[in-house]
Structures are given as C-alpha cells and as structure tokens.
C-alpha cells in the first residue's frame, strides 16, 4: 500500500489527474489481487520477506494448520529466513507426527535486491514412497539372498559328498531353495505388472471359469500337503467386467495362502456370492487364523504375521499385496474375517455391472 499512498501524494488537485491516479491505483490493486490469487493457487507454500525480515506476501498453502505443527513450521521458516537474509540458502524437513503423520520441507533462498523467498512443501507422500522403496529393496534382497546363499552352501557340500542318499537329499534341498527364489521373482514380476498396468481391462469374464482356473493353479501345492480344495460353483452364470488374468491371479493367491496356513489333511472352500452391488469370490480355511492386531497390515508388501512359519511354508509376503492391487484395479475391495486358531475367510469383491446381472 505504500505505493498507493505515494501516488496520492503526487496529486495536486487537478480532477483529471485525480481520475488518472484513481485508475492507476485500481490497476495496481487488480494486479496485486491477481498475483495473490496466483500464489494462493500454487500447491506449495510461498512466503516473501523483505530486507528487514517483514513478510510481504504469504499464500494459503504456507499454512499447515493450527497448533503445535504450525508453530514448528513457523519456527523453521523464521530460522531459514535469517540465513537467507545474510545470503545463505538453507532447508530442512519438519516431521509432524499427527495424526496423520506429515513431513514438511522448508527451503529459503536469498531474493534479488534483498529479502528472502521461502518455499513450504508437504513431502509426506514422497517420504512415504522413499520409505517403501527402502523397505522393498531391503526385503527383496533378503528374500533372494537367503535361498541363493543356501544354494551356494548346498552346492559346496554336494561337491564333497560321496554318499548317494546324502547327495539326493542335498539335491532335493537345492531344488526347494531354487523354487523359493523363483517364486519370489515370479511374485515380484506379477505385482509389478499389475501395478504398472494401470486400470484393468474391461472384458466380460465368467466368474466360474476364474474360480476353476485359480483352483487348478493351486492343486499341486494342496496335494503336497494333503489338503482338499472344495470348489462350490455358482448355480447361475455370473459375469463381471474385468481382467481375467488378474482375477485368476488374485484368487489363486488367496487359495495358496489358505493351503499354506492350514493343517495337513484339512479342507479349503472356494465359493461365490452375489448381492445388489458386488460379486464376491471367497476362500475359507480352518487354519491358524490371523491375530486381530495384524489384520490392518496383512496386505502390505512383505508383511508376515508369523515370520518363522512363513519361512517354513515358503511365502514371499507379496500374495496379499497382489490381491489388494487387483481389487483396486477393478474398483472393488478385499474383505477378511479371521479368528486366531480357528481359520480365515477372504472375499475378493468386484462391482456388479449390467452384464453381470443376467
């Protein structure tokens, strides 16, 4: 507003000059309003400070809310402004523990002609993705390093062994470890393909066919553990729009999990259901079940309820992550009911369509 006051002081009473000055004032005011509107539209916070440290302009995104979080961010802004006013660029990340947990990046740079420009950016999602990538690399390195290391040890032992029975036993273990590594790679490729493939294709898919193919995929693993898979096919034909390959992959992963965590000689049931909005494909077992405290995390990559048992059964911890992504790609969800020591029921639900209501 100092510019507007100075412009008024230059007026000497001439009506035409007064009108011109008012027009000039209105034009400047409009420009300032447009500039502020542009700043407010930015997804990052911007704070402009003059050479004396006074805030000249601040957009809406520069505010992160009220309370303790706002105080912490403002303290970081003030600290970095002081650095910028003496010609030094600086930045830092402020962690707000929420909920929800957030990470705010504050960066200040010296402005041309004096003052400082401060950028305040919410990098919570970026920080979360960085953490996921770090965990992903660490976990998959472990998943591959363990069987590869075991293969090296077994191979070394094999070269020094003459007893044919011991050789056969070592060779069998080498096959198991090689299969474990191959399974981890296959699951990774499948998850990457589903994640990077975008939305699922929308082709008519016969639900009964999906159930049959998923059961066929899991029969070998079930036979090894003497587990029977009972498939209850729907009486009426059910069709959904989606990606047949993804749906078979998701359902077979649910069946594989049921087989892995069931007692030998038990049964696994695969059924279908239909309501007004969804088609559900369910897998039920009477295995070890899932503790209530773990239910919210079982769909995370590599998360294991019981690491010792997962290592014994050869799971990679990626199966349920694949199921979740398939459900999301089909605008559906996955529901789970489980009681520790009694068993679990997982249901993959896909929205019904006109084609699925015939």
Backbone torsions as a table, in degrees:
resi	resn	phi	psi	omega
1	UNK	NA	-16.5	178.2
2	UNK	-57.4	-37.2	178.8
3	UNK	-64.2	-38.5	-179.6
4	UNK	-67.2	-41.3	179.2
5	UNK	-64.5	-42.1	179.8
6	UNK	-63.6	-36.9	-179.9
7	UNK	-65.7	-36.5	179.1
8	UNK	-67.4	-37.8	-178.4
9	UNK	-63.5	-22.2	-178.6
10	UNK	-83.3	-6.4	-178.8
11	UNK	-84.1	133.2	-176.1
12	UNK	-111.5	20.3	174.8
13	UNK	101.3	-10.0	178.6
14	UNK	-68.6	122.6	-178.0
15	UNK	-56.9	-39.6	-178.7
16	UNK	-67.4	-39.5	177.5
17	UNK	-66.3	-36.3	178.8
18	UNK	-64.1	-41.8	178.2
19	UNK	-64.4	-42.0	178.6
20	UNK	-63.5	-39.4	-179.8
21	UNK	-65.6	-41.5	178.8
22	UNK	-63.1	-39.7	178.5
23	UNK	-64.2	-40.9	178.7
24	UNK	-64.8	-40.9	178.1
25	UNK	-62.2	-44.2	178.9
26	UNK	-62.6	-39.0	-179.3
27	UNK	-65.6	-43.6	179.5
28	UNK	-65.0	-42.3	179.7
29	UNK	-61.4	-41.5	179.3
30	UNK	-62.9	-42.2	178.8
31	UNK	-62.8	-41.4	178.9
32	UNK	-64.8	-40.3	179.2
33	UNK	-65.5	-40.0	178.4
34	UNK	-66.3	-40.4	178.6
35	UNK	-63.2	-42.3	179.0
36	UNK	-66.1	-39.3	178.3
37	UNK	-63.3	-39.9	177.8
38	UNK	-63.6	-41.7	178.2
39	UNK	-64.1	-41.8	-179.8
40	UNK	-65.6	-24.4	179.9
41	UNK	-81.1	-9.4	-179.9
42	UNK	-72.4	143.1	179.0
43	UNK	-75.4	-10.7	178.1
44	UNK	-111.9	154.3	177.9
45	UNK	-78.4	141.8	178.7
46	UNK	-131.5	128.0	176.8
47	UNK	-125.8	122.9	177.2
48	UNK	-104.1	130.1	-177.3
49	UNK	-125.5	137.3	179.4
50	UNK	-83.4	-178.3	-174.2
51	UNK	-63.4	-22.6	179.7
52	UNK	-88.3	-2.6	-179.0
53	UNK	92.7	3.7	-179.7
54	UNK	-83.1	136.2	180.0
55	UNK	-71.6	120.7	179.0
56	UNK	-90.2	-40.4	-179.0
57	UNK	-152.2	146.7	-179.8
58	UNK	-149.9	125.0	-178.4
59	UNK	-89.5	174.1	-173.8
60	UNK	-66.4	-35.4	-177.4
61	UNK	-69.2	-12.8	179.3
62	UNK	-74.7	-9.1	177.6
63	UNK	-98.3	130.9	-178.3
64	UNK	-108.0	16.2	179.8
65	UNK	114.0	-163.7	-178.0
66	UNK	-112.9	170.9	174.0
67	UNK	86.7	-152.5	-173.1
68	UNK	-60.4	-39.0	-179.3
69	UNK	-61.4	-42.8	179.6
70	UNK	-64.0	-38.6	179.6
71	UNK	-64.4	-43.1	-179.5
72	UNK	-64.2	-42.2	-179.9
73	UNK	-67.9	-42.0	179.6
74	UNK	-63.8	-37.9	177.5
75	UNK	-62.4	-40.0	178.1
76	UNK	-66.4	-39.8	177.6
77	UNK	-60.8	-48.9	-179.0
78	UNK	-59.7	-40.7	-177.9
79	UNK	-66.0	-43.1	-177.8
80	UNK	-76.4	-28.1	174.6
81	UNK	-61.0	-42.7	179.2
82	UNK	-60.7	-36.9	176.8
83	UNK	-67.9	-41.6	-179.0
84	UNK	-67.6	-33.9	-179.1
85	UNK	-66.5	-20.5	176.0
86	UNK	-104.6	16.9	171.8
87	UNK	91.1	11.3	-178.2
88	UNK	-112.2	134.2	175.3
89	UNK	-86.2	138.8	-179.3
90	UNK	-151.6	160.4	179.2
91	UNK	-157.9	161.4	175.9
92	UNK	-162.1	162.4	177.8
93	UNK	-106.4	133.4	178.1
94	UNK	-108.3	120.6	179.5
95	UNK	-94.7	122.1	176.7
96	UNK	-108.6	120.0	-170.7
97	UNK	-83.3	-4.2	169.2
98	UNK	68.7	-144.6	9.4
99	UNK	-80.3	153.0	-5.2
100	UNK	-80.3	159.1	179.0
101	UNK	-71.0	134.2	-178.1
102	UNK	-136.3	155.0	175.1
103	UNK	-125.1	121.2	-177.4
104	UNK	-112.5	123.2	177.9
105	UNK	-94.6	126.6	178.8
106	UNK	-117.2	124.5	-178.5
107	UNK	-135.4	131.4	-179.7
108	UNK	-123.3	137.7	177.3
109	UNK	-130.6	147.8	176.6
110	UNK	-62.6	140.2	179.1
111	UNK	-95.2	151.2	178.5
112	UNK	-63.8	129.2	179.7
113	UNK	85.1	7.6	-179.9
114	UNK	105.7	159.6	-178.4
115	UNK	92.2	-165.8	-176.0
116	UNK	-150.7	151.8	173.6
117	UNK	-115.7	123.3	-179.4
118	UNK	-114.2	130.8	176.8
119	UNK	-112.7	127.4	-179.8
120	UNK	-116.6	117.4	-174.1
121	UNK	-129.8	133.2	175.1
122	UNK	-81.8	109.1	-177.9
123	UNK	-109.6	27.6	-176.7
124	UNK	-59.0	-46.7	-178.4
125	UNK	-66.1	-40.0	177.9
126	UNK	-62.6	-42.7	179.0
127	UNK	-64.5	-38.9	179.0
128	UNK	-64.5	-43.3	179.8
129	UNK	-65.4	-38.2	177.3
130	UNK	-62.1	-40.7	179.2
131	UNK	-66.5	-39.4	178.4
132	UNK	-63.5	-43.3	179.4
133	UNK	-62.5	-43.5	179.8
134	UNK	-61.7	-46.4	178.3
135	UNK	-63.5	-38.4	-178.5
136	UNK	-61.5	-49.2	-179.4
137	UNK	-62.3	-44.0	-178.8
138	UNK	-63.5	-42.4	-177.2
139	UNK	-71.1	-45.2	-178.1
140	UNK	-70.4	-30.8	174.7
141	UNK	-61.2	-42.1	178.6
142	UNK	-65.9	-44.0	-177.0
143	UNK	-61.9	-36.1	-179.7
144	UNK	-87.2	-35.3	-177.9
145	UNK	-65.4	-37.7	-177.3
146	UNK	-62.6	-54.7	179.3
147	UNK	-67.3	-35.7	178.9
148	UNK	-65.0	-41.8	176.6
149	UNK	-62.9	-41.2	178.4
150	UNK	-63.5	-39.8	178.1
151	UNK	-60.6	-41.4	179.8
152	UNK	-63.2	-44.4	179.8
153	UNK	-64.5	-44.6	-179.9
154	UNK	-64.2	-40.1	179.3
155	UNK	-63.8	-40.4	178.8
156	UNK	-64.3	-42.3	178.6
157	UNK	-65.9	-35.0	-177.6
158	UNK	-65.9	-36.6	-178.1
159	UNK	-67.5	-20.9	-177.1
160	UNK	-106.3	9.7	-175.1
161	UNK	-109.1	133.1	179.5
162	UNK	-107.4	-22.0	-178.4
163	UNK	-70.5	119.9	-174.6
164	UNK	-62.6	-35.5	179.5
165	UNK	-68.0	-40.1	177.2
166	UNK	-66.7	-39.3	178.1
167	UNK	-59.9	-44.2	179.7
168	UNK	-63.7	-41.1	180.0
169	UNK	-65.4	-42.0	177.8
170	UNK	-65.4	-40.9	179.7
171	UNK	-64.2	-37.4	178.2
172	UNK	-64.8	-41.6	178.4
173	UNK	-66.2	-36.8	176.8
174	UNK	-62.1	-39.8	177.1
175	UNK	-62.7	-40.5	178.7
176	UNK	-62.9	-44.1	-179.2
177	UNK	-67.5	-38.9	177.6
178	UNK	-64.2	-39.5	177.5
179	UNK	-65.0	-38.6	179.1
180	UNK	-62.5	-44.4	178.2
181	UNK	-64.8	-41.9	-179.9
182	UNK	-64.1	-37.9	178.6
183	UNK	-64.3	-42.2	178.4
184	UNK	-61.4	-43.3	179.5
185	UNK	-65.8	-43.2	179.5
186	UNK	-61.5	-42.7	179.5
187	UNK	-64.9	-40.2	177.8
188	UNK	-62.2	-45.5	179.5
189	UNK	-63.5	-40.5	179.7
190	UNK	-65.0	-44.6	179.5
191	UNK	-64.4	-42.5	179.3
192	UNK	-64.1	-40.9	180.0
193	UNK	-63.2	-41.9	-179.5
194	UNK	-68.9	-42.2	-178.7
195	UNK	-66.9	-43.3	-175.0
196	UNK	-84.4	-11.3	-176.6
197	UNK	-79.4	-5.1	179.7
198	UNK	72.4	-152.0	-179.0
199	UNK	-66.3	148.0	178.8
200	UNK	-67.9	150.1	176.1
201	UNK	-66.7	156.9	-176.3
202	UNK	-114.2	75.6	175.8
203	UNK	-108.7	150.4	175.3
204	UNK	-64.0	129.5	-177.5
205	UNK	-128.1	129.5	177.4
206	UNK	-79.2	118.2	-177.2
207	UNK	-62.2	-38.5	178.6
208	UNK	-60.9	-41.3	178.6
209	UNK	-64.0	-40.9	177.2
210	UNK	-59.6	-45.5	-178.8
211	UNK	-63.4	-43.4	179.8
212	UNK	-61.8	-47.8	-177.8
213	UNK	-64.3	-37.8	179.0
214	UNK	-65.3	-40.6	178.4
215	UNK	-64.8	-42.8	179.8
216	UNK	-58.5	-41.3	178.9
217	UNK	-59.5	-32.2	-172.5
218	UNK	-98.6	-2.2	-174.5
219	UNK	-62.6	-42.3	-177.0
220	UNK	-60.8	-46.3	179.7
221	UNK	-63.9	-38.1	-180.0
222	UNK	-67.0	-41.0	-179.5
223	UNK	-64.1	-36.6	179.3
224	UNK	-61.9	-30.6	-178.1
225	UNK	-105.4	11.4	178.7
226	UNK	56.4	42.8	178.8
227	UNK	-110.1	133.2	-179.6
228	UNK	-95.7	131.7	176.2
229	UNK	-100.5	115.7	179.4
230	UNK	-96.6	113.9	179.6
231	UNK	-100.5	116.3	177.0
232	UNK	-103.2	98.1	-176.4
233	UNK	-74.0	144.0	178.3
234	UNK	-64.0	144.2	-179.1
235	UNK	-66.9	-45.9	-180.0
236	UNK	-96.9	151.8	178.2
237	UNK	-65.7	134.8	178.1
238	UNK	-124.6	127.8	-179.6
239	UNK	-124.3	136.3	173.6
240	UNK	-125.2	161.3	173.9
241	UNK	-95.7	125.6	-178.8
242	UNK	175.9	-165.6	-178.7
243	UNK	-101.2	109.4	-174.8
244	UNK	-59.0	-43.1	-177.5
245	UNK	-63.0	-43.0	179.3
246	UNK	-64.7	-42.8	-178.1
247	UNK	-64.8	-41.9	177.0
248	UNK	-62.8	-42.8	179.3
249	UNK	-60.6	-45.9	-178.3
250	UNK	-64.0	-47.9	-177.5
251	UNK	-66.6	-38.4	179.2
252	UNK	-66.2	-32.9	175.7
253	UNK	-65.9	-38.4	176.6
254	UNK	-65.1	-40.1	179.0
255	UNK	-67.4	-43.4	178.7
256	UNK	-57.9	-43.5	178.5
257	UNK	-62.1	-42.3	179.7
258	UNK	-62.1	-40.7	179.1
259	UNK	-65.9	-44.6	-176.9
260	UNK	-62.4	-37.8	-172.3
261	UNK	-105.2	19.9	174.6
262	UNK	-105.6	156.0	176.2
263	UNK	-72.2	145.2	178.7
264	UNK	-58.5	138.9	179.6
265	UNK	87.4	-0.3	-179.2
266	UNK	-90.7	-178.2	-177.5
267	UNK	-115.1	151.9	171.5
268	UNK	-124.8	131.4	-177.7
269	UNK	-108.2	134.2	177.1
270	UNK	-120.1	118.1	-175.3
271	UNK	-134.1	169.4	176.8
272	UNK	-128.9	152.1	177.5
273	UNK	-145.1	157.5	-178.5
274	UNK	-137.6	132.6	170.5
275	UNK	-126.6	-167.2	-175.0
276	UNK	-65.2	-25.8	-173.0
277	UNK	-117.5	-24.6	-172.4
278	UNK	-135.5	155.1	165.7
279	UNK	-107.2	127.1	-177.7
280	UNK	-113.8	137.2	172.6
281	UNK	-117.3	115.3	-171.6
282	UNK	-111.3	146.9	175.0
283	UNK	-127.2	121.8	-176.2
284	UNK	-121.2	137.7	176.0
285	UNK	-136.6	168.3	175.0
286	UNK	-121.1	52.4	-177.0
287	UNK	-95.3	-143.2	-172.2
288	UNK	-75.0	-20.0	-178.9
289	UNK	73.6	177.5	-176.0
290	UNK	-127.5	128.4	176.6
291	UNK	-60.4	145.5	-177.5
292	UNK	-57.4	-35.5	-177.1
293	UNK	-67.2	-17.8	-177.4
294	UNK	-99.7	-8.7	-173.3
295	UNK	-60.4	-33.6	-177.8
296	UNK	-75.6	-11.6	-172.8
297	UNK	-116.6	-5.0	-172.2
298	UNK	-65.9	-18.0	179.9
299	UNK	-91.6	2.3	175.9
300	UNK	-76.6	148.2	176.8
301	UNK	-59.0	133.4	173.1
302	UNK	68.3	-0.1	-179.9
303	UNK	-72.3	134.4	179.9
304	UNK	-128.1	133.1	177.3
305	UNK	-69.4	-44.3	-179.9
306	UNK	-131.3	98.9	-175.1
307	UNK	-62.2	-38.1	-178.8
308	UNK	-63.7	-44.6	-179.1
309	UNK	-70.3	-36.2	178.5
310	UNK	-63.7	-39.0	178.9
311	UNK	-65.9	-36.9	179.6
312	UNK	-67.2	-39.8	-177.9
313	UNK	-86.1	-10.7	176.3
314	UNK	86.3	15.3	-179.5
315	UNK	-71.6	147.9	178.8
316	UNK	-96.6	-13.6	-177.0
317	UNK	81.2	13.8	-179.0
318	UNK	-109.6	-14.0	-174.0
319	UNK	-58.2	-49.0	-178.1
320	UNK	-72.4	-26.8	173.7
321	UNK	-64.5	-39.1	176.7
322	UNK	-62.9	-44.5	-179.8
323	UNK	-59.7	-44.4	-179.0
324	UNK	-62.1	-43.5	-179.2
325	UNK	-65.8	-38.3	177.4
326	UNK	-63.2	-44.1	178.5
327	UNK	-60.2	-44.8	179.5
328	UNK	-62.9	-42.8	179.3
329	UNK	-61.4	-27.0	-180.0
330	UNK	-99.8	12.3	-179.8
331	UNK	58.3	32.9	178.2
332	UNK	-115.8	-155.2	178.5
333	UNK	-155.2	175.7	176.5
334	UNK	-123.9	126.4	178.0
335	UNK	-110.0	146.3	-179.1
336	UNK	-138.0	135.2	170.9
337	UNK	-124.2	127.9	-176.8
338	UNK	-150.8	144.5	174.5
339	UNK	-128.6	124.3	-177.0
340	UNK	-58.9	128.0	179.5
341	UNK	87.2	-6.8	-177.4
342	UNK	-119.0	-29.8	179.1
343	UNK	132.5	-178.6	-174.6
344	UNK	-141.9	155.5	172.3
345	UNK	-130.7	118.0	175.2
346	UNK	-107.0	134.0	179.7
347	UNK	-127.3	118.7	173.9
348	UNK	-88.8	115.8	-176.0
349	UNK	-109.7	128.6	179.7
350	UNK	-118.7	133.9	180.0
351	UNK	-57.8	141.4	175.8
352	UNK	-74.8	154.0	175.7
353	UNK	-130.4	174.3	177.3
354	UNK	-58.1	-37.3	-179.9
355	UNK	-67.6	-25.5	-176.9
356	UNK	-89.6	1.4	-176.2
357	UNK	-106.2	10.3	-176.5
358	UNK	-72.5	NA	NA
